[in-house]
Structures are given as C-alpha cells and as structure tokens.
Amino acid sequence: MEESNFGIEYINKMAKEISKTTIVPFEDLPRYDLFLSQVIDYLNDKFEGEKYTNNIVQNYIKNEVISKPEDGKKRGYTKLHLAQLVLLSYMRPILTTEEIKKVFSLAFNEINDGDDDIISWEKAYKVFSDIQQDSFEEFLSKQYFDEEKFKETTKDIDLTPKEEERIKVFFVVMTLICQASAVKKLVQNIVESYKSEE
C-alpha cells in the first residue's frame, strides 16, 4: 500500500467497498429448504474465518438461540434459519451466546414460537442490512481518527515513510479496536439493563 494512498479517504473507500459485499440481501438467501450440511457450507462460504460445524449450529438450537428446524423434514432449515444464523454470525465475535439469546429475545420473545415475534425475521434482517450499509458511510470520521493530530504526535519521531505508514496502520487498527470494544460494552450494558428492568 502506498503511503500517499493511506488515510481517512482510503479507509472510507475501503469501508464502502466492503459494504457492497458484506451482507447477502434477504431476497438472495436460498429459497428452498436446506439440509444441515448445506447450511454449514453456506455459512462457511459467506463468513470466511468462521468454522461452523454441525455441532455449533445444533448447540445454538439446543440452547434456544435460534429456532428448531421443522420436525420430520430432512431439509428442515428454511430461509428464516439462514437469516437467524447470518445475524448471529455478525454478533458472535462480539457477544456471548447468552447475550445473543437476550438480544434476539428482545424482538422475538420465545425463539421457537413465531406467533409471539414482535417483528418478523425478514424485517429484522432487512433493518440490520440497512443499518450495516449506513455504518460504512464515512466509516472513520475525524472525530475518531484525526490525521492532523497523528502528524502532530509523530512529528518529533524520526520515521521513514514506511515506518510512518506502519504506525498509522497501527493507530487506525487501535482506533477500530477501541470502537469495537466501546460498542461491545455499550451493547452488553443495554442488554443487561433492559433485561433487569423486566
């Protein structure tokens, strides 16, 4: 990466590119019911770095994080299950299984009773998709990463252009980690506070 290309504009451009391929539109999820092995293949294909297995998905079902497959059907995993698992996949790196269950219960009450859902899974999926798309707009603003402040902080350090680029990347990554950590803590606090009030 050339040093002259790295900066806020570059990060925002990268975020917009990522946003184009991040979440599969609800309409593009498979329409036909799937076997568990097909669900695993689908998730591992869409979420690189994740290692979904039959046991992982079955544990989410057993712990009532996602709904049970349809009884008596070999292809018991529907578009609804995929929507649940895709949303869960975004939450997995940040929240515990119990926290994910609590978040889902806010909108869907009892996971295996679709009649008590406050909103549909399709609507929840589409809203999440829109929120995610918006979150990539101007991903790093100056309020989070101030390039002028970075230059001021490093002006007294004798850095080669390559070293400066590496330090800038380090600070951008640390900024993102701080944001993710703050968001995680905020989400956990909101979920705990809301559940304790009920």
Secondary structure, DSSP 8 states (H G I E B T S, - for coil): --GGG-SHHHHHHHHHHHHHHSS--GGGS-SS-B-HHHHHHHHHHHSTT----HHHHHHHHHTTSS----TT-TT-B-HHHHHHHHHHHHHTTTS-HHHHHHHHHHHHSSTT-GGG-SS-HHHHHHHHHHHHHHHTTT-S-TTT--HHHHHHHHTTS---HHHHHHHHHHHHHHHHHHHHHHHHHHHHHHHHHHHHH-
